[in-house]
């Protein structure tokens, strides 16, 4: 993956940026990077759709990055659809069947394979949407007031 010469982003963050742009502009999703649905789990992108659907996208910048990830199946319980986001040079045959596939770069993305839908239970969806809202509000506050103490879900 080729990064912009002045990019402060790591390769996975670069992919996440393109995914977030695509889901937001192209599909009407609200997106958060590096979201913690519960203690011990951190997804690269969580997306909240216009009808309340929740997607998780894990960004993999290389074969080694993918092969070292043994925790991805634990994210399936936290979304309606699960996707991998990789660049155009990634060996996609490594990715498990029954998951979504997004090809991305730092500027945009394209959904090549839709992840199968597994609806979240109502109570979990409500809790996730509340956590998503609090997280987004705290991130915005931190941008506007970097000196503020943001303990908790931040």
Secondary structure, 3 states (H helix, E strand, C coil): CCCCCCCCCCHHHHHHHHHHHHHHHHHCCEEEEEECCCCCCCEEEEEECCCCCEEEEEECCCHHHHHCCCCHHHHHHHCCEEEEEECCCCCHHHCCCCCEEEEECCCCEEEEECCCCCCCCHHHHHHHHHHHHHHHHHHHHHHHCCCCCCCCCC
